[in-house]
């Protein structure tokens, strides 16, 4: 099983959203249908980056890191 960290870019306001999921396709569909409260008013959204993990602990720690100031800066350099 894979665990995903993903970054969406709002085509409406240009801001990024960082999330994690076990089913990337399904989660992206939910975002773009407006079923995710955090991004509902920021649609349309485009997937700009993702990482796949097999280790659940590393997956959770990395997502928390990306949501810090240093982590967001690291992501911006990757993008």
CORHU-V917521 format. One record per residue. SS is DSSP state (2 for helix, 1 for strand, 0 for the rest). PSI is psi in radians with two decimals (* if undefined). D_LAST is the distance of its C-alpha to the last C-alpha in Angstrom with 2 decimals. Layout:
BEGIN
ss: (SS SS)
psi: (PSI PSI)
d_last: (D_LAST D_LAST)
END
This chain:
BEGIN
ss: (0 0 1 1 1 1 1 1 1 1 0 0 0 0 0 1 1 1 1 1 1 0 0 2 2 2 2 2 2 2 2 2 0 0 0 0 0 0 0 2 2 2 0 0 1 1 1 1 1 1 1 1 1 0 0 2 2 2 2 2 2 2 2 2 2 2 0 0 2 2 2 2 2 2 2 2 2 2 0)
psi: (2.48 2.61 2.37 2.44 2.35 2.73 2.21 2.53 2.26 2.18 -0.14 -0.86 -0.06 -0.02 2.78 2.63 2.29 2.27 3.08 2.66 2.88 -0.31 1.63 -0.81 -0.82 -0.75 -0.71 -0.68 -0.78 -0.77 -0.87 -0.24 -0.06 0.35 -0.04 2.01 -0.72 -0.44 0.04 -0.77 0.19 0.18 2.69 2.76 2.56 2.32 2.12 -0.25 2.56 2.75 2.50 2.40 2.62 -0.27 2.01 -0.67 -0.80 -0.68 -0.86 -0.75 -0.70 -0.68 -0.76 -0.69 -0.80 -0.38 0.08 2.95 -0.81 -0.69 -0.72 -0.69 -0.71 -0.77 -0.74 -0.64 -0.60 -0.56 *)
d_last: (25.63 21.85 20.06 16.58 13.95 11.88 9.66 11.24 10.87 14.37 15.53 18.42 17.13 13.37 12.96 10.93 13.09 12.82 15.59 17.34 19.85 22.11 22.02 18.63 20.34 22.91 20.67 18.55 21.95 23.18 20.39 20.98 24.73 24.63 25.90 23.45 24.73 21.53 19.89 23.16 23.28 19.65 19.90 18.86 15.61 13.01 11.30 7.57 7.27 10.36 12.35 16.09 18.77 22.49 23.41 23.74 24.04 20.85 19.05 20.56 20.01 16.29 15.92 18.10 16.15 12.85 15.16 16.35 15.45 14.41 12.45 10.50 9.90 8.88 6.23 5.08 5.41 3.78 0.00)
END
